[in-house]
């Protein structure tokens, strides 16, 4: 079953067009990745899916229903959650206050206590620091809070924008472990990430974007085994 579909989607900023006729699908229960160099259009794709940036052409569908043009809060209530690049936490607020912020919409409010317990189970370090201000945490702990806030939205599809960015190698390994654990627990994952080796290892299916266009697609194993694709598009 297709959870998310982009059909000939274009988008940009003012007169600058960034995405050109993007077609992609995310199947339920899978890890799907979008790979590409800096400036290729990865974050713009996520912003367009979430409603932060309007599509200038094409259509978006979620669980078979058109969502083109819906505002952000309606997207969240449908079950889409974005873990943004750079975490974007409220530094002066505590860990738990940052988490609770993710649960104010109708979809998540009734399951706030259950999801909070799940976040603390997934990230025991946060339970020990729940009354600590977010700005005092390490980079890895802040990324845990960002993921936890997304989980508090009670999503069916969770989208990651560069979750390993700026993390030490051991924390990068932990971040990918967490993504795999969320997948095992039934979440559908759409992953934007520059750590190509790790992404190809865990992804069920991948798209490669270059200059705002999808130029290749295939399973993680297929792309990892294709020398020309690795050299031309993935930098490995």
C-alpha positions as CSV (number, residue, x, y, z in Angstrom):
1,X,0.0,0.0,0.0
2,X,1.3,3.5,-1.0
3,X,1.3,5.8,2.0
4,X,2.8,8.9,0.4
5,X,2.9,9.8,-3.3
6,X,4.3,12.7,-5.2
7,X,3.1,13.0,-8.8
8,X,5.0,15.4,-11.0
9,X,5.6,17.8,-8.2
10,X,7.5,21.1,-8.7
11,X,8.3,23.7,-6.1
12,X,10.7,26.5,-5.4
13,X,11.3,29.8,-3.6
14,X,9.9,32.9,-5.4
15,X,11.0,32.8,-9.0
16,X,13.7,30.2,-8.3
17,X,12.4,26.7,-9.2
18,X,14.1,23.9,-7.1
19,X,12.1,20.8,-7.8
20,X,11.2,19.6,-11.3
21,X,8.5,17.1,-11.9
22,X,9.4,14.9,-8.9
23,X,7.7,11.5,-8.8
24,X,8.2,9.2,-5.8
25,X,6.3,6.8,-3.6
26,X,6.7,5.6,0.0
27,X,5.1,2.2,0.7
28,X,3.6,1.4,4.1
29,X,6.0,-0.2,6.5
30,X,9.2,0.5,4.5
31,X,12.2,2.7,4.9
32,X,12.5,4.9,1.8
33,X,15.4,7.2,1.3
34,X,16.1,10.3,-0.8
35,X,19.8,10.8,-1.5
36,X,21.7,13.5,-3.2
37,X,24.3,16.2,-2.8
38,X,23.9,19.5,-0.9
39,X,21.5,21.8,-2.8
40,X,20.0,18.9,-4.8
41,X,16.5,19.6,-3.5
42,X,16.2,17.1,-0.6
43,X,15.0,19.5,2.1
44,X,12.8,21.4,-0.4
45,X,11.1,18.0,-1.1
46,X,10.4,17.5,2.6
47,X,9.1,21.1,3.1
48,X,6.7,20.6,0.1
49,X,5.4,17.3,1.5
50,X,4.8,18.9,4.9
51,X,3.0,22.0,3.6
52,X,5.8,24.4,4.6
53,X,6.3,25.2,0.9
54,X,3.5,25.1,-1.7
55,X,3.8,22.9,-4.7
56,X,3.7,25.0,-7.9
57,X,2.8,22.0,-10.0
58,X,1.8,18.4,-9.5
59,X,-0.2,16.6,-6.8
60,X,0.6,15.0,-3.4
61,X,-1.3,12.1,-1.9
62,X,-1.4,10.5,1.5
63,X,-3.1,7.1,1.9
64,X,-4.8,7.7,-1.4
65,X,-6.2,11.1,-0.5
66,X,-5.0,14.3,-2.1
67,X,-3.2,16.6,0.4
68,X,-1.9,19.2,-2.1
69,X,-2.1,22.6,-0.4
70,X,-3.1,21.4,3.1
71,X,-1.7,23.5,6.0
72,X,1.0,22.0,8.2
73,X,-1.3,21.3,11.2
74,X,-3.6,19.2,9.0
75,X,-0.7,17.2,7.7
76,X,0.3,16.4,11.3
77,X,-3.2,15.4,12.2
78,X,-3.2,13.0,9.2
79,X,-0.1,11.2,10.7
80,X,2.9,12.8,9.1
81,X,5.8,14.0,11.4
82,X,9.0,15.7,10.3
83,X,12.3,15.6,12.3
84,X,13.9,18.8,11.0
85,X,17.5,19.4,10.1
86,X,19.2,21.2,13.0
87,X,16.7,19.9,15.6
88,X,15.0,23.3,16.1
89,X,14.3,22.9,19.9
90,X,13.3,25.5,22.4
91,X,16.5,25.8,24.2
92,X,15.2,27.5,27.4
93,X,12.5,24.9,27.9
94,X,13.0,21.6,29.6
95,X,13.4,18.3,27.8
96,X,9.9,17.2,28.8
97,X,8.3,20.6,27.8
98,X,9.9,20.2,24.3
99,X,8.4,16.7,24.1
100,X,5.0,17.8,25.2
101,X,4.8,20.4,22.5
102,X,4.6,17.6,20.0
103,X,1.3,16.4,21.5
104,X,-1.1,19.3,21.4
105,X,-3.0,18.5,18.2
106,X,-6.1,16.2,18.4
107,X,-4.4,13.2,16.9
108,X,-1.8,13.0,19.7
109,X,-3.3,14.5,22.8
110,X,-5.2,11.4,23.9
111,X,-2.1,9.3,23.6
112,X,0.3,11.8,25.3
113,X,1.1,9.8,28.4
114,X,1.6,6.5,26.4
115,X,3.8,8.2,23.8
116,X,5.8,10.0,26.5
117,X,6.5,6.7,28.2
118,X,7.6,5.2,24.9
119,X,10.0,8.1,24.2
120,X,11.6,7.6,27.6
121,X,11.8,3.9,27.0
122,X,13.5,4.5,23.7
123,X,15.8,7.2,25.1
124,X,16.5,6.5,28.8
125,X,19.0,9.4,28.9
126,X,16.1,11.8,28.3
127,X,14.2,10.4,31.3
128,X,17.1,11.2,33.5
129,X,17.2,14.8,32.0
130,X,13.6,15.6,31.6
131,X,13.8,18.6,33.8
132,X,17.0,19.9,32.2
133,X,16.9,22.8,29.7
134,X,17.3,21.6,26.1
135,X,20.2,24.0,25.4
136,X,22.4,22.2,28.0
137,X,22.2,18.9,26.3
138,X,24.8,17.4,24.0
139,X,24.2,17.3,20.2
140,X,23.2,13.7,20.3
141,X,20.8,14.2,23.2
142,X,19.2,17.1,21.4
143,X,18.6,14.9,18.4
144,X,16.9,12.4,20.7
145,X,14.6,15.2,21.9
146,X,13.8,16.2,18.3
147,X,13.0,12.6,17.4
148,X,11.0,12.2,20.6
149,X,9.0,15.3,19.9
150,X,8.1,13.8,16.5
151,X,7.0,10.6,18.1
152,X,4.8,12.5,20.5
153,X,2.7,13.5,17.4
154,X,1.7,9.9,17.2
155,X,2.7,9.6,13.5
156,X,2.3,6.8,11.0
157,X,4.9,8.2,8.7
158,X,8.0,9.9,10.2
159,X,10.3,11.9,7.9
160,X,14.0,12.6,8.9
161,X,16.0,15.5,7.5
162,X,19.7,14.7,8.0
163,X,19.4,13.1,11.4
164,X,23.1,12.3,11.7
165,X,24.3,15.8,10.7
166,X,27.0,17.0,13.1
167,X,27.1,13.9,15.3
168,X,30.2,12.0,16.3
169,X,30.7,8.6,14.5
170,X,29.4,6.5,17.5
171,X,26.3,8.7,17.8
172,X,25.7,8.3,14.0
173,X,25.6,4.5,14.5
174,X,23.2,5.0,17.4
175,X,20.9,7.3,15.3
176,X,20.6,4.6,12.6
177,X,19.9,2.0,15.2
178,X,17.0,4.1,16.5
179,X,15.7,4.5,12.9
180,X,15.8,0.8,12.5
181,X,14.0,0.3,15.8
182,X,11.2,2.7,14.9
183,X,10.8,0.7,11.6
184,X,10.6,-2.5,13.6
185,X,7.9,-1.0,15.7
186,X,5.8,-0.4,12.6
187,X,6.5,3.2,11.5
188,X,7.0,4.0,7.9
189,X,10.2,6.0,7.4
190,X,11.1,8.6,4.7
191,X,14.8,9.4,5.2
192,X,16.8,12.3,3.8
193,X,20.5,11.7,4.7
194,X,24.0,12.3,3.4
195,X,25.5,9.3,5.1
196,X,25.2,7.2,2.0
197,X,26.8,4.0,3.3
198,X,24.5,3.7,6.3
199,X,21.4,4.7,4.4
200,X,21.9,2.2,1.6
201,X,22.4,-0.5,4.2
202,X,19.0,0.1,5.9
203,X,16.8,1.4,3.1
204,X,14.3,-0.8,1.4
205,X,14.1,1.6,-1.6
206,X,16.0,4.8,-2.6
207,X,15.6,7.7,-4.9
208,X,18.5,9.9,-6.0
209,X,17.9,13.5,-6.7
210,X,20.1,15.8,-8.7
211,X,19.4,19.5,-9.5
212,X,15.8,19.0,-8.4
213,X,15.1,16.0,-10.5
214,X,14.9,12.3,-9.7
215,X,17.6,10.7,-11.7
216,X,17.9,7.2,-10.3
217,X,15.9,4.8,-8.1
218,X,16.2,1.3,-6.8
219,X,16.7,-0.8,-3.7
220,X,19.5,0.1,-1.4
221,X,21.4,-3.0,-2.5
222,X,20.9,-2.2,-6.2
223,X,22.3,1.3,-5.9
224,X,25.2,0.2,-3.6
225,X,26.2,-2.4,-6.2
226,X,26.1,0.0,-9.2
227,X,29.5,1.5,-9.6
228,X,28.4,4.3,-12.0
229,X,25.6,5.4,-9.8
230,X,27.9,5.4,-6.8
231,X,30.4,7.6,-8.5
232,X,28.1,9.9,-10.4
233,X,25.4,10.6,-7.8
234,X,26.4,9.3,-4.4
235,X,30.1,10.3,-4.1
236,X,31.3,6.9,-3.1
